[in-house]
């Protein structure tokens, strides 16, 4: 029987059936009002009642057709549909009353032939309006109960009692195939706490605990519906929900919600990016788009995490041409396919090549004549580069120097290099080679008309090989998550933030600068791992444990954004600074860089490791190897 009801309710009824039901309600309401009024005035006359009912029904039918009160989807009836019904009935009432007055004026014998009562007409309108409204509300309630009954829906707490929360409440309750059932509403605004919204009392989020969740329908999830998504605010909700435990989810922003671009299936789980220990850095600079307009842009390492996102962002600007260079054929193919439907795809050129190949890179510059170069090609994995300094030097140092020299040769306007906080007081080969690359680029900047700029930032969330994807893979296998040291910390930023910084540097830079972010407080990796476990719906350590495996060769306990003796200079953006780097005797450093590159090209990858690293240490005296075979060179 229940399945039969569900089948009937799930079918969108033809409009004529809805109109017919509305007219039945109008007729029934008229008979009821007539009997209630006239039984006290000498009795009910069936002939007069029938004639009046016919006239009233015709008038109401006309207004229902004008306003289309029967055209809405009944189980999605909202305030607008109800307003349309009220307006149609109101106008039908006034029209009927007016017609009666006209008939009474034209035909004095009206009272004997067709006696209407003003009170009865008003009473009828009220009953009809109530009947039509109640029928729709009842149908919608039955639809949601039978189609998506309480037993099948997830009991959730809604965090947010402002405009976003109110919109979300309506969205959840009017969305077809809704899988959520709101059981409580909470907020952190003291002016809202204690008030009511949609019949629910607004509770203080600080009262959220296991007992609260059990009292309110055994809530199993909490949905965050706020526009102000400061990480500290989200962290508060997450920490309160964690011990219960509640799964924490977040709804897309209001603009998308109001535009109808969101379905309940798009209510997503909270991500680590949402809990970043600082407010996301906003670099929405309209100057970037105007600066890039009509430019020929080369992105090296364009299939990597940073380079790929940079390509995605640049592909939607009004460039003249975008050249995407990478040696990784498969990754380059992937991003080519991703952008194949872009409006500006015809302006994109995808080139397989290596920044270490001097002759090839020269022909590329000669053919395309780029005006902007974003250099993101690099090896970045610390343990691998510690074991392979030969490769690290050829790509990170010579590759960068080669591209910088070609940028100068072919009069590139601006050259922006992506660096890392591991270049600051380096303790490993990878960081040290990135610092040498910074120095190499600065030596070219001294005499070149090209503006050479460096951007330096911390770890990028979700980039290839970073801790987030690693933890996710380990969780898929059931754990444990591996951490090198319980006290290890890192600065983090999102990929879009990193790529915006690179573009901002291209606009802001005048040549010779190293731009650094104010990245807030460093994040403890142990806490990050625990948060990830909870965000995936697991418990630590019962479901997934964390294992300490010891520091890897060259790995730091903490990272720095500035080296010893470096200071910063403010820019027009409060979160972006310029590092005042002390580069002694630039001509000597230039000679040392060229010596390192020349030696690396002819060196034996295995037998000459120590000699290669020693040359790096000559260029970067603050480089002190840590937990590495190269530590002997520091003695």
N, C-alpha and C positions, 0 to 999 in steps of 0.2 A: 504493500500500500504506500509506504514511504517513497519507494522508487517511482511509483506512479505519480505522486505529487511532485517529486523533483523533476520528472520528465515534463509535466505540464507547466511548471514554473519556469523551466529553463528555456522554453520557446518564447521568442519575442512575438507577442500577439499582434495580429493585423490591426491597423488603426481603426477600421470600422467597428471591430468588436469593442474596443475601448470607448469609442463614441457611443455605441449602443448601450453599454453599461452605464455611461454617464447620463444618458437620457432616461434610462430606467430609474436612476437615482433621483433625477429631477422630477420625474412623474410621481415616484413614491413620496418624495418630500412634499410635493404639492397636495396629494391626497391627504397626507398626514396633517399638514397645516390647515387644510380646508375643514377637515373633521374637527380638529381641536378648536377652531375659531367659531364655526357655524353651529356646532351642536349646542352652544349656549345662546344662539340667536334664532331660534325657531326651528332648528333641525337641518339635516343635510339633504339637499336636493341633487340627486344623481345627474340629472340632465344638465343643470347649470355647472356642476363640478366638471363634467366631461368637456363641455364647451370651453370653460376657462382653462382646463388642463391642456387642451389642444392649442389655444392661443399662446399660453406661457411656454409650452414645449417648443413651438416654432420660433419664438423670440430667443430662447436660450440656445437652440440649435444654431441659429444665425451667428450669435456671438461666439459660440464654441468654434465654429468654422473660421471665423475671422481671426481669432487668437490661436487657433491650432492647439487647443488644450489636450487633444487626444494624440498628438504626434510624438510626445516624449516617451522614452523607454521607462516603463512604469517602475521597474526595480531599481532605477537610478534617479528616481524623483528627488529633486532638490528644492532649495528655496525659490529659485527662479520659476520652476514649473508651478509651484504653489502660488506664487505671486500672480502668475498668468491666469490661473483658475479664479482667484479672488477678484481680479480685475474684470474678467469676463462675466462672472456672476453679478458683480456690482453694476456693470453697465446693463446687463439683462434686466435686473430689477428696476433700474431707473427707466429703461425703455418701456417695460411692461406698465409701470405706473403712469408714464406719459401717455401711452396708447389708451389706457383706461380713461384718463382725463379728457382726451380728445373725443373718444366715443361718447362719453357722458355729455360733452358740450354739443356735439353734433346731433345726438339722439337723446332727447329728454326722457324717453321711455326706457332708457338704458338700465335703470335700477330694476325694472321689472323683468327685462330680458336677460341681462348678464351682470348680476350684482357682484362687484369685486369689493374686497376689503383691503385698505392700505396696510393694516396690521397683518393681515394674512399674507400679503405679498412679501412683506419684510420678513415675516417668520419663515416663509418658504425659502427665501434666499439664504437665510442663515442655516436652515436644515440642509439645503442642497450643498452649500459650501462645505459644511462640516462633513457631510456624507462623502463627497468627492475627495476631500483631503484625507479623511480617515481611511477610505478604501485604498488609496495609493500608499499611505504610510504602512497600513496593515500588510499590503501585498509585498512591499519592500522588506518588511520585517520577516514575513514568512519565507520570502526568497532566500534571505541571508541565513535564516535559521535552518531551513531544510537543505539548502544547497551547501552551505558552509557552516554547519552547526557548531555550537560552542565546544563540543567534544573534539572536533577536528581542527579547531583553530588554536593558535599559540597564544597563551595569555601573556601580555606584554605590559610593561610600565612605560608610559610616555614621559620623557624628560623634555620640558619646554611648554610653557603655558602662554607664550606670547603669540604673535601673528603666525609664526611658523608652526607652533604646536597646534593652534586652532585649525590651520589649513591642513595639517597632517591628519588631525582627528577626522575631519570631513573626508579627506582623501581615502583614508583606510576604510571608513564605514560606507563609502559609496562606490568603492572599486569592486568590479566584478572579480570573482574568484579570490576574494580576500582571504588570506590565511592567518591574519592576526585578530586578536580580541583584546582591546584595551581594558585593563582592570584597574588602573590608577594613573593619576597625572601628578608629576612632581616638577619642582622648579627651584632655582637658587636665588630668585629675586624676592626679597622680603616683602615688597609691596604686593606681590601676587599670592603669596602663601596664605592659606586660610580662605581665599575666595573660591568661587566655583566656576568651572568651565564645562559646558555640555553636561551639566548635572554631576560632574565629578568634583570633589573637593581637591584643591591644590595642596599637596604636601611638600614639606621641606625636604630637599634631596639629602640633607645631612641625617635624616631619620631613616634612610634606607638601610635595612639590615635583613637578616634571614627571616625574622619574625614578621616584618612588614610584608615581604614577598609572599610568605605563606598565608597571611591574613587576606591578602588581595589576590585571590584566585590562583595561588601557587605560581606566581609569575616566573617564567623561565628566561625571559629576555627583557632588555630595556632598550628602547629606541630613542636616540638623541635627535630632537627636532628643534634646533636653534640655528639662527644665522650667525651669531657670535661664537665662532669655534676656536677660541683661544686654546692652545694646547694645555695650559694649566687648568682650564675649565673642564676639558675633556678628561684630563688625568684624574680630576676629582671624582667624576662620575665612575671612571674605570676602577679606581681604587676602592670605591664603596661597593661596586658590583662584584669585584673579584672574589671576596671571601664567601659570597652567598651560596654558589656562584651564579651570576646572571650572564648570559651572552649579551655583549654590548654591540648594538648596531646603530647606524647613522643614516639619516635620510638625505637625499640630494638637496641642493640649495633651493631656496624659495622660488627663484626665477624659473628654474626648470620644472618645479612642481606646478607653478601656476600656468606655465606654458603647456602643460599636459604631456611633458616628455618623460614622465616617470611612471613606472608600474611598481606594484608592491614587491615584485621580484627583484627590483633594483635597489631596494633598501639593503644596503650592504653592511658587512661586518666592519667594525672599527679597524683601521690599519695603523701600523707603527708610524707612518707618516703623520697621521692625525695627532699622535702623542709626542711629536718632536718637541724637545724641551724648550722651545721658543716659538714665538709667532712667526709664521711663514713670511719670508722677506718678499716684499712687493716691489718689483722693478718694472712696473708698467710704464714705460717711457715711450711716448709717441714719437720721440725723436729717432728711435731705433728704426722704425718703419721708413721714415723719410730718408734716413742716412743710407739705408740699404737699397732704396729705390734706384733701379737702373744699374746696379753694380754687378760685376762678375765675381762670384764668390767661390773660393776653393776651400773645402773642408777635408783635411786629412784625418784618417781614422774615422771616416764618416759612417762606418757600420758598427762602431762600438757603442757603449752605453751613453757616453757624453756626446760623442760626435753624431750618433744616430738621432738623438733628441734634438740636437742643434740643427741637423738637416731637416727634421720634421717641422721645426719652428720657422726656419728660413724658407722652406718650400712654399709657405703660405704668404710670403711677402712678395712685393712687386720687384723681384730681382730681374736682371737681364738674363743671367745664366747662373746655374748652380752646378759646380763640379764636385762630385762625391768620390773621394779616393780612399781605397782600403785594399789591403793585401788578402783579406779574408773573403774569398769568393762567395761562399754560401751566405754569410752574414750580409754581404753587399747585395746579393740577389734578393734576400728577404726584404730589405728596406726598399729596394727598387719595386718589388711587387706591392708593398704596402702603400707606396705613393703613386702607384699606377693610375689610380682613379682621381688624383688631385687635378684641380683645374690648371695648375701650372706645371704639370708633369713634363710637358714638351720642353720646358726650359732646363730640365735636370739632365745631367750627364753622369753616368756611373762608370768609374774607371778602376780596373784592377791594377794595382801597382804598389811599389814599395818606396817609402820616402828615403831609404838608404841607397836607392839606385840613382846615382848622379846623372847619368846620361838620359835615362828615362824621364826623370823629373824635369830636366832641362827642356826636353821636347814638349812636355806637358805645359810648362809655363809659356814656352814660345808659341804654342798653338792657341791656348785659351786666353792668355794675357789677363790673369785675374787681377782685380783691383783690391780685393780683400782676401786674406788668408786666415782661416781658423785652424790652428795646428793642434789636433787632438790625438794624433797617432803616437802611441807609446806602449811599452810594456809596463805593467803596473803591479804584478803579483810578487809580493816581497820574498817568499821562500824560493820561488822559481828563479828570480833574478839573483838571489844570493848564491844559488848554485850555478848560474850562467851569466857571470858578469860580462863576458864577451858580447853576448846578444844584447844585454841591457845597454852597453855603451854604444854599440853600432846603431841601435834604434833610437834610444832616448837622447843620446848626445849627438852622434853624427847625423842621424836622421833629422833632428831639429836644426842643427847647424846648417845642413845641406839646404833645407827648405828656406831657412832664413837668408842664406847667401843668394838663393835664387829670387827671393822676394825683393832683395836689394837690386839685383841685376836687372830685373824686369819692372822696376819702378812700381811695385805694389804700394798702394796707399797706406794700408794698415795690416800688420801681422799680429795676430793674437794667439798666444800660446797657453795651453791648458797645463797648469802645474799642480802641485799637491802640497799639503801640509807636511808630508813626509820628507820634503826637501829642506825643512827647517831643522837645524842641528841633527842631521841624518845619522841613523844608526845602522843603516842597511844599504846595500848596493843600489837598489831601486831608488830610494830617496836621494842618495848621493848623486846618481846620474841625472835625476831631474833637477837638482841644484846646479850641476854643471851645465845642463841645458839652459837654465835661466841665465847663467853667466855668459854662455856662448851667444845667446840672443842679445844680451846687453852689449857685448863687444861689437856686434854688427850695428846696433843702434847708434853708437857713438859717431860714426861717419856717414850713415845712410840717410837719405831723404825719406825712406820708409819709416813709419812710426811702429816700433816694436813694443809690444805690451804683453805682460804676463798676468794671468789670473791664478790665484793660489787659494784652494779651499780644501775642506776636510773630506771625509768619506761620503760617498753618494749612495743614498738608500736605494736598494734594488738594482744597482749596477752589476754587471757580470762579475761573478766571483766574490761579491761583497757578502757581508755576514748575514744579511736578511735571506737571500736565496739559499745560502748554505743551511741556515737553520730550518728553512721550509723543507728542504730535501731530507734533512735528518729526521724531522717530525713525520714525514711520510713513511719513513722506515721504522717509526716507533721510538726514535731516539737512541741514545741520549744526544742532547746538544753538547757540542764540544767548545770549551772556552779555554784559552791559553793561560789566563791568570784571573783570579777572582776580583782583582783590583783594576783590571785594564779598563781604560776609558777612551772614547773617541768623540770627535766632533762629527756631526752629521748634517747633511742637507739633502734636499730632494733633487732628482734629476732636472726637473723644470727650473728650479732655483739656480742650479749650476749653469745651465745653458743661458738663462737670462743674464747671469753675471758676465758670461763671456761676451754676449752681445752688448751689454751695458759698457763693458770695458772698451769695446771697439768704438763706441760713441764718445766715451769720456776721455779715453787715453790720448795723450799728446806725444807719447814715445818715451820709453825708458822706465815706465812705472811697473810695479808689482802690486796688483790689487788684491786685497784680502777682505774677507767678510767678518763682521761681528757675528759670530755663530752661536752666541749665548754660552751656556754652560755645557761642558762635555758630558756625554752620556755614558753611564756605567754599563758595560756589556752584559754583566751578570743580570742587572735589572731588565735590560732589553730582552734577554733570553726568557726571563720569567714572564714578561708582558706578552711576548709572542706565543708562549705556551697557552696562556689564558685566552688570548685573542682567537686562538684556534679551537677553543672550547675544551681544552685539557686542563688537568690539575698537575701542579708541580709539588713534590716529586713523584706522586702516586702514579700518574699516567705516563709522564715523560720526565726523565731526570736530566740533570746537567753534569757533565764530566769535565774536570780540570785536567788539561793535557800538557801544560807547561808552555812557556814562551818558545816561539819558533825562532830560528836564526835571524838576527837582525831586527826582531820585533821590539817595539817600545811598549812600556806600560801606559804611557800617555803621549798624546801628540801636542805639537805647538804650532801656532800660526805665525809666530815671529821668532827669529833667531836671537841669540844673545847679542845685545848691542843694537838691535834694530828697533826703531821707533815708527810711529805711524803719523800720517798726515790726513786730515779730514778731507772729504769730498762733499759734493752737494747732496749726496745721499747718506743719511745718518748711519746706515748699516755697512757702508763700503768705505774702506780706508786704503791709503797707499802706504806700503811698507817702505821705509827709508833704509835701503840695503847698503851696507858698507862693502863696496867692491874695491879692494886695494889694487892699484897699478893695473889698469884695464888692459894695457898693451902686453904686460907680462902674462896676464890671464888668457888673453887671446892666443899667445904663442903656446901656452900650456894646453889649451883646448885643442889646437891644431895638432900638437904633438901626440895627445891622447888619441885623437881620431886616426891619425896616420899609423900609429902603432897598432891600434885595434884592427885595422884593415889587414895588417900583415901578421897578426899574432896567432899563436896556436890557442884555440879555445880552452884547452885543458892545461897545457904546460905553462902558459903565461898568465894564469889567473892572478897570482900574487902581484906580478908587475903591473898588470892592468889596474888593480885596485889601488896600488901604491900611487900611481899617477893621478887617480881620482882624489886621493887624500892630499896630494900636493896642491891640487886646485881648491879643495874644500877642507881647510884645516880643522874646522869644527866637526868633521865627520869622524865619529868614534864607533867602531863596530861593536855590536852587542850580541852576545851568545852566538858568535860566529867564528869560523876558522880564520877570518881576516883580523881578528882581535890582536894577533901577534904583531901586526904592523903598527899598532898604536903604542907598543912598548919600546 
